[in-house]
Amino acid sequence: MSKELEPLADPGLPEHIHRKADIDPIAAKRAEQQVAILFSLSALGTLLFIYSFFFVKEDAFIFLPILGNTNAHQLGIGLGMAFGLFFIGIGAVHWAKTLMPDQEVIAQRHELKSEPEDRDALVKAAKEGAQAAGLGRRPLIKRSLIGAAALAGLPGVIMLRDLGPLPGKDLEKTNWKTGTRLVTDPGDRPIKASDLEIGAVAQVLPELLPGQKRTLEDIGKDAVLLIRLRPAEFQLDEERLSWTHEGIIAFSKICSHMGCAVALYEQTTKHLLCPCHQSTFDVTRAAKVIFGPSARPLPQLAITLDSEGNLIAKQPFSEPVGPSFWERSS
């Protein structure tokens, strides 16, 4: 028995079987129309999404068997996006299976570096392939595909609208105004200078007007920390020193890096620490950043006393609180 390996015989390729659309012009025309209908259904699905997004009210409900009362706004958005993507995909598959060339092609191996003649032949083959795909002689498919593809990307762009209205100047404003009383959080009690001992820290918020309700957004911008030091420990210029009162200094509690709550105070070093990313601020130097990723000091709130001895804001924040945003001017 010979131990030599016999070379494998070339199995060859099975005989090519032509599809009906390859030999029957009527079948090819029918397939072309079917592909165009699928692309058109995709375009209608996208238009349904756009109509539902903008014109169907969010609280509109319709009754459907089995499903019962269904939110029409959400149903239209979901079905529109599903139809838009589903039918353009089915149309492309049907086009490939019925009309695009399906002959087996053998590509012989060659040197990695092609000769100029081979490159020219590749360009020619690509052009012939594009022509064989039928776009040039099947304008119905081309037009319907362009329409469906042009609309298919719109849902993703339109959904950016759900990110909410543009903030405008809202991010630069807080509820701190000249004369606003500082109240404890929690408790909403006015706070006096005598309530704070040396080294004490208190979180405060602006006092609300009668009938006004505090929102989570307000707390996210208005929260302030009061810290009392000995006046001699400050290393501030005259303006910043005038914003303090008897050693009490006020800073925004919202970190200027990512908006976390700066709530850790180290009394020995007079440092404020953000627990999220370890940005560290020096209280004695107007919350100057001494460590961490934050790029700006915490905004300082100027404070003074009212006629009743309660701490009040001397003026609003002189700069936006919190992290950077696109429209920020400082």
N, C-alpha and C positions, 0 to 999 in steps of 0.2 A: 504493500500500500504506500503510495507516494505521499510524502509530507509537504510537498510544494503546494502553495496556495494558487488556486485557479483565479485568474482575473475575472472580475464581475462583468457580465455582459451588459451592454448598454440597453436599458429597458425601453428607451425611446419615449415618445409621447403618444398618448391616445389620439385617435382621430378627432379633429375639432368638430364639434356639433354646433351648427349655426342656430341662433335663436330665431324665433319667428319674426322679430323686428328687423333682423339682419337681411331677410329675404323677401319680406312682405312690406311694401311701402305703406299700406293701410295700417298694419299693425304698428309700424314705427310712428306714424302720425298719431295713432291712438295713445301710444306710450308717451309721446311728447305732450299731448294734451293732459294726460293724467299727471305728469310731473308739474306742469304749469298750474293745474288745479291745486295740487298739494302746496306749492309755493304761495299761491294766492290765499289758501286757507291759513298759512302761517302769517301772512300779512294781516289778514282779518283778525287773527288772534292777538297780534301786537296792537292793532287799533282798539280792540276790546279792552286790553289792559290800559291803554292811555285814556280811553273814555271813562272807565271805572275809576281810575286814579283821580281824575280831575273833576268829573261831573256827577258821580254817584255819591250820595251823602254817606258819611261814615256810620250813621245810625239807621240807615235804611235796611229793612229786612224783607225777605220774600219767603213764601212757603214752598218747600219742595218735598215730594213724596219721600218717605224713609228718613230724609235728613231733617224734616220739620222746618221751623223758622231758621233761616240762614241769613247771615249778614251779606247783603248784596254787594257792598263795597269790596269786602275781602274775597267773595266768591268770584266777582268779575276780574279782580287783579290776578287771582290764582289761576283761573281758567284761561285768561288771556295770555299770561306768560307761558303756561303749559302748552297751549295750542301753538303759540308762536314758535317755540323751540321744537316741539314734537313734529309738526308738519314740515318744517324746513329740513329736519333730519331725515324723515321718511321720504321726502321728495328727492333728496340727494342720493339716498340708497336706491330708490326705484330708477332714477336716471342712470346710475352706474350699472345696475343689473340688466337693464333693458336696452339702453342706447349706446353707452360707452363701449369702446372696443374691448373684447374679452379674449383675444388670441393669445396663446402662449408665446412669450418672447424669450429667446435665448441670447444671453449676453456673454460673449467669450471673454475670458480673462486676458488682461494685457498689462503692459508696463504701467506703473503708477503715474509716470509722467507721460501725458498724452502728447501726441504729435499735433501740430497745427491742423492737419487735415482731419484728425479725429475730433478736435474741438469744433471745427466747422460742421462736422457730421452730427455732433451732439446738438448743436443749435438747430440744425435742419430737422433732426428727429423730434426735438421739442416742439417746433412749429407744426410739424406734421401731426404730432400727437394732439396738440391743441385743436388743430383743424378736424382731426378724426373724432374728437369728443363731441363735435356737433354744435359748438356755440356759434360758429359763423353761419351755418346753414339752418340752425334752429332758433330763429330770433324769439319765438314764443317762450322757450325755456330761458333764454338769456334775459329777456325783459322781466319775466316773473321772478327769476332768481335775484336779479338786481333789486327789485322792489322788496322782496322778502328779506334779503340780507341787509338792505339799508334800514329796514324797520326793526330787525331783530335786536340790534344793539340799544335801541331806545329805552326799553324797560330798565336796564341797568343804570342809564343816565338819569332817567326820571325818578328812580327810587332814591337818588341822592337828595331829592326834595324832602324826604322823610327825616333827614338829619335836623330839620327844624328851620325856622326863619333865621336870616342873618342877624347876628347879635347887635350890630350897629354900635352904639355907645354904651349898651347895657353892662358890658363887662368892665367898663371904666368907672361905673358909678356904684356907690353903696348907699345905705340909709343914714350914714353919718353926715350930719349937717352942723353948722354953727349953732351952738347952744343945746345940742342933743344931749340928754342926760345918759350917763353910763349906768346900766342896771346889771345886776348879777345874773349869771347863767349857771345853774337854774335859779329860779326865784323871782326874777324881774324886780329886785329891790334896788332903789337908788343906793349908791355907794359913796361914802365919805372918805377923805384922806385918812382920817383916824382909824378907819376899819382895817388898814393895811399896816402891818409891822415891817421893820427892816427885814428883807429877805422873803417877804410874802409874795405870792403870785395869785392872781384872781382872773378868771375869765369873765368878760362882760360883753354885752350886746347893746345896741342903741335902744332907747326907750321908744315904744310904739305909740303912735297917736291913738286916741280913742276910736274903737271900732276896727282898727287895723290888725290883721293877723300876720304872724310871722311864718314865713315859708322856709322850706329846706334850702332853697336858693339864697334867701336872705342870710341864713346862718352861714352858708358856705362863703359868703363875701364879707359879712359884718363882724365875725368873731374877732375879738381883740383880747390880748393878754396885758394885764397890768402887773408891773414888777416894781417893788420899792427897794431902792438902794440908798446908801448915804450919798448926799449930793456931791461930796468930794470925790467919789469913785467914778463919776462920769468923765469921759474924755470926748466931749462934744463941742462943736462950735457954738457961738452965741445964739444963733437962730434955733438950732436943735435943742439947746439947753432951755430956751424959753418955751419949748413945747412940753416940758416936764413941769411937775408941781411937787415941791418939797421932796424930791427924790423919787417920785412916782413917774414912771415912763410907760407909754402904751405903744404896743406894736400889733400889727395884723397877725393873727394866729395862722393865716393861710400861707404855707410855704411857697416861696417864689420859684421853686423848682418844678414840682408836679402838683401842687395844691393840697398836699397832706396837712394834717393838723400838727403844728409845732407846739407840743405840749410838755416837753421835758425840760426842766430848768435845773441847772446845776448851781447851787448857791455859792459854792466855794470859788468856782472859776467865773461866775456870772455869765455862763453860756446857756443859750437855748439850743436844743437839739431836735431835729426832725427825725422821728423814729423810722420813717420809710426808707430814706436813702442817706441818712446820717449827715445831712447838711447841718453845719454848726454855725451859730451866730453869736457875736460878742455884744452883749447888752450894753456894756459901758461905752461902746463906740457905735451907737445907733444901729445895732444889729448887723454889723459888718460881717460878711461871710469869711470865716477863717478855715473852713474845711467842708468838703463835699461838693456835689455837682451844682448847687444853686449858684446862679450868676449874679444875683442882686440881693441887697439887704432887704429885710422885712420892712415894709412901709411903716413909718411912725405916725401915730395920731397925736396931734397937738391937743393938750387937755388943760383945763383950768377949773375954777370953782364958780358956782352960781351964788346967788344971794343967800341961799339956804345952806351953803357949805357942801353941796353935792358936787361930785366930779362931773364935768360936762366936756363936750368936744369944743375946742376953740375954733376949729375949722374942719372941713372934710379932709379926707386923705389927699395929699398933694400928688399922688400917682396911683395908677391902678394896682389893686391887690392881686395876689396869686401869681400863677405861672405866666409865661409868655403866651401871646396869641398874635395872630397875623396883623390885626389892626392896631396893636399897642403902639402908642406914641412915645413911650419912655421906658 
